Structure formats: structure tokens, C-alpha cells
Amino acid sequence: MAGPTSFGYQNLGFGAGVSVAAGSLELIQTQTASSSSNVTFTSLGDYDIHFFTFSNLHCGDNRDLFLRTLVGGSEQSGASDYGRGMQGCAPSYFYEDRDEDLHSYRILPEIGGNSPECFNGAMYMYDALNSSYHTTFSVQFACIKYDGKFLTNFGGGSYQGADVLSGVRFYMSSGNIDSGDISLYGLKAS
């Protein structure tokens, strides 16, 4: 059996006694949803890469999780501001979903809302503070769908404007984010 260093864990700061400054995640903010119409982060710090975690989020049945960016404090919702490509896998099927001409970025579809169903996941955001590039996202989520079956979803997307973001907003296709935590981290470069 291979030890932790065989997979490079020490490079990520998981090795015993390893002190890693560059590449470490620094918590910027955690927000707890409570019947929230959206969860918005407006303090992005000074990082090239951001990381979001989604823990035990609950919503109404058969909802989608969306993201929109903020530029200068204004939500970006133009008809072709976002693009996405994702794959999903449930027990009885596999699917792909892609579109390059969207008014928002759909992160996760068809979330179940019955107790104790919830969704969990993680998302990286790249170049949010660099006006030379589009902001891109890489996601992985797991949930119970509206029909009670497990769904895992992974993929990516982009905000297709070359802008410096002032924030990010998460919201459901309808209704509220009833409960759960969303945390934002910055990835330390040096």
C-alpha cells in the first residue's frame, strides 16, 4: 500500500510536520443560509484562485443552483454572459449539458427538497480579479434529485466578460436556499 507521499499529499500540506505557505487555502468568509433568496460574497480578497465549499444546503424540491457575477457591484445577467459544460451521473443514466450563450451559470440541476435531502460540493473560481481573462469555474457536486435518486455533477463554466469581479451571487431557480453553509477561500500564491 502506498504511503501519503506517493500521491503528493505532502505538497498539499497534509504531510506530518510540513509547513506550506504557498498553495494553502485561507478562509475569507462563511455564510449560513436561512430562507435566503441568495448568498452573495462581495469580499474576494486579493487572490488569483478562489475556492467555494457548499455544505448541507437545502432548498425546495426540483430546483437548480445558479451563479451570477458582480462587476462594480452590479449583477451581470446579459443574454450571453455565461457558458457551461457539465456531465451528470445518476443510477440509471448519464448525461451531458452544455451551452455557451446564457444569462447565468447553472451549477447543479434538479435538486431534491424532501427531508433529509441536501446537496454538497465544491467549486474553484479562476481569474476573478484579472481583467485580462474571462473568469472560469470548475465544479463538483453531489445531491439527491427531486425523484429521490442520487446525482453527481461535475464540469465547468465561465463568465465571458474580461472584467474584475466585485462579487459572486448564488441563488436557486425559484424559492430560497433554506439552510446550509457556503464558504469562500482564497488560494495563497506566495
C-alpha positions as CSV (number, residue, x, y, z in Angstrom):
1,M,0.0,0.0,0.0
2,A,1.4,3.4,-1.0
3,G,2.0,6.0,1.7
4,P,0.7,9.6,1.7
5,T,3.8,10.9,-0.1
6,S,3.2,8.6,-3.0
7,F,0.2,10.8,-4.0
8,G,1.9,14.1,-3.3
9,Y,-0.1,14.8,-0.1
10,Q,2.9,16.5,1.5
11,N,3.0,19.0,-1.4
12,L,-0.6,20.0,-0.4
13,G,0.2,20.4,3.2
14,F,-1.2,17.2,4.5
15,G,2.2,15.6,5.5
16,A,3.1,15.4,9.1
17,G,5.3,18.4,10.1
18,V,5.1,20.1,6.7
19,S,4.6,23.8,6.7
20,V,3.3,25.1,3.4
21,A,2.6,28.8,2.9
22,A,2.1,28.9,-0.9
23,G,-0.8,26.9,-2.1
24,S,-2.7,27.0,1.2
25,L,-6.3,27.9,1.5
26,E,-7.2,30.9,3.6
27,L,-10.8,31.3,4.7
28,I,-12.3,34.6,3.6
29,Q,-15.9,34.1,4.8
30,T,-18.5,31.5,5.6
31,Q,-22.2,32.4,5.2
32,T,-25.1,30.4,6.6
33,A,-28.3,30.4,4.5
34,S,-31.6,30.7,6.4
35,S,-34.5,31.0,3.9
36,S,-32.2,33.2,1.9
37,S,-33.1,34.4,-1.6
38,N,-29.4,34.4,-2.4
39,V,-26.0,34.1,-0.9
40,T,-23.6,36.9,-2.1
41,F,-19.9,37.2,-1.5
42,T,-18.5,40.8,-2.0
43,S,-15.1,40.4,-0.3
44,L,-12.9,38.4,-2.7
45,G,-9.5,39.5,-1.1
46,D,-6.5,39.6,-3.4
47,Y,-6.3,36.0,-4.8
48,D,-5.8,34.6,-8.3
49,I,-7.8,31.5,-7.4
50,H,-10.8,31.2,-5.1
51,F,-12.4,28.0,-3.7
52,F,-16.0,27.6,-2.5
53,T,-17.5,24.8,-0.4
54,F,-21.2,24.0,-0.2
55,S,-22.2,22.1,3.0
56,N,-25.6,20.5,3.6
57,L,-27.6,23.0,1.6
58,H,-31.4,22.5,1.5
59,C,-33.9,24.1,-0.9
60,G,-37.4,23.5,-2.4
61,D,-37.9,20.4,-4.5
62,N,-36.7,20.2,-8.1
63,R,-34.7,23.4,-8.1
64,D,-31.4,24.4,-9.9
65,L,-28.5,26.2,-8.3
66,F,-27.3,29.2,-10.3
67,L,-24.4,31.7,-10.1
68,R,-24.1,35.3,-11.3
69,T,-21.1,37.5,-11.0
70,L,-21.0,41.1,-9.8
71,V,-18.9,43.8,-11.6
72,G,-18.7,47.2,-9.9
73,G,-21.5,45.9,-7.5
74,S,-23.9,45.2,-10.4
75,E,-25.2,41.7,-11.1
76,Q,-24.2,40.5,-14.6
77,S,-27.2,39.0,-16.4
78,G,-26.8,39.6,-20.1
79,A,-28.2,37.1,-22.6
80,S,-24.7,35.7,-23.4
81,D,-22.7,36.5,-20.3
82,Y,-22.0,32.8,-19.3
83,G,-21.2,29.5,-20.7
84,R,-21.1,26.0,-19.2
85,G,-20.3,22.3,-19.9
86,M,-21.2,19.6,-17.4
87,Q,-21.7,15.9,-17.0
88,G,-24.0,14.2,-14.6
89,C,-24.4,10.7,-13.5
90,A,-27.4,9.1,-11.7
91,P,-28.0,5.4,-11.1
92,S,-30.0,4.8,-14.3
93,Y,-28.4,7.3,-16.7
94,F,-25.5,9.6,-17.7
95,Y,-26.0,13.0,-19.4
96,E,-24.1,15.9,-20.7
97,D,-25.3,19.5,-20.7
98,R,-23.6,22.4,-22.5
99,D,-24.4,25.9,-23.6
100,E,-22.2,28.9,-24.4
101,D,-24.9,31.5,-24.5
102,L,-26.6,32.0,-21.1
103,H,-27.8,34.8,-18.8
104,S,-26.5,32.9,-15.7
105,Y,-24.3,29.9,-14.9
106,R,-26.3,26.8,-13.8
107,I,-24.1,24.8,-11.5
108,L,-26.4,22.0,-10.4
109,P,-29.8,20.9,-11.7
110,E,-32.9,19.1,-10.3
111,I,-32.0,19.2,-6.6
112,G,-34.4,17.3,-4.2
113,G,-36.1,19.2,-1.4
114,N,-37.5,16.5,0.8
115,S,-36.1,15.9,4.3
116,P,-33.3,14.8,4.7
117,E,-32.1,15.5,1.1
118,C,-29.4,18.1,0.7
119,F,-26.6,19.0,-1.7
120,N,-22.8,19.3,-1.1
121,G,-20.0,20.3,-3.4
122,A,-17.0,22.4,-4.2
123,M,-16.1,25.0,-6.9
124,Y,-12.9,26.7,-8.0
125,M,-13.0,30.2,-9.5
126,Y,-10.1,31.4,-11.6
127,D,-9.0,34.9,-12.6
128,A,-11.9,36.8,-11.0
129,L,-9.7,39.7,-10.3
130,N,-7.8,39.7,-13.6
131,S,-9.3,41.8,-16.4
132,S,-7.0,40.1,-19.0
133,Y,-9.0,36.9,-18.8
134,H,-12.5,35.5,-18.5
135,T,-13.4,34.2,-15.1
136,T,-13.7,30.4,-15.2
137,F,-15.2,27.9,-12.8
138,S,-14.6,24.2,-12.1
139,V,-17.3,22.4,-10.0
140,Q,-18.2,19.0,-8.5
141,F,-21.4,18.4,-6.6
142,A,-23.4,15.5,-5.2
143,C,-27.1,15.5,-4.2
144,I,-30.4,13.6,-4.1
145,K,-32.5,14.6,-7.1
146,Y,-36.2,15.5,-7.0
147,D,-37.1,11.9,-7.8
148,G,-35.1,10.6,-4.7
149,K,-32.2,9.3,-6.8
150,F,-28.5,10.1,-6.3
151,L,-26.9,12.6,-8.7
152,T,-23.3,13.6,-9.1
153,N,-22.5,16.5,-11.3
154,F,-19.1,17.9,-12.5
155,G,-18.0,20.3,-15.1
156,G,-17.1,24.0,-15.6
157,G,-18.2,27.3,-16.9
158,S,-17.2,30.8,-17.5
159,Y,-18.3,34.4,-17.1
160,Q,-17.4,35.6,-20.6
161,G,-16.6,39.2,-19.8
162,A,-13.0,40.2,-19.2
163,D,-13.8,42.2,-16.0
164,V,-12.6,42.4,-12.5
165,L,-15.3,40.9,-10.3
166,S,-16.6,42.6,-7.2
167,G,-18.5,39.6,-6.0
168,V,-20.4,36.4,-6.7
169,R,-24.1,35.6,-6.1
170,F,-25.6,32.1,-5.6
171,Y,-29.4,31.6,-5.9
172,M,-32.0,28.9,-6.7
173,S,-34.1,28.7,-9.9
174,S,-37.1,29.5,-7.7
175,G,-37.6,29.9,-3.9
176,N,-34.9,30.2,-1.3
177,I,-31.8,28.5,-0.1
178,D,-33.4,27.2,3.0
179,S,-30.4,26.3,5.1
180,G,-26.7,25.3,4.8
181,D,-23.2,26.8,4.7
182,I,-21.2,28.3,1.8
183,S,-17.6,29.1,2.5
184,L,-15.2,31.1,0.4
185,Y,-11.4,30.6,0.5
186,G,-8.5,32.3,-1.3
187,L,-5.6,30.2,-2.6
188,K,-2.4,31.7,-1.4
189,A,0.1,32.1,-4.3
190,S,3.2,33.1,-2.4
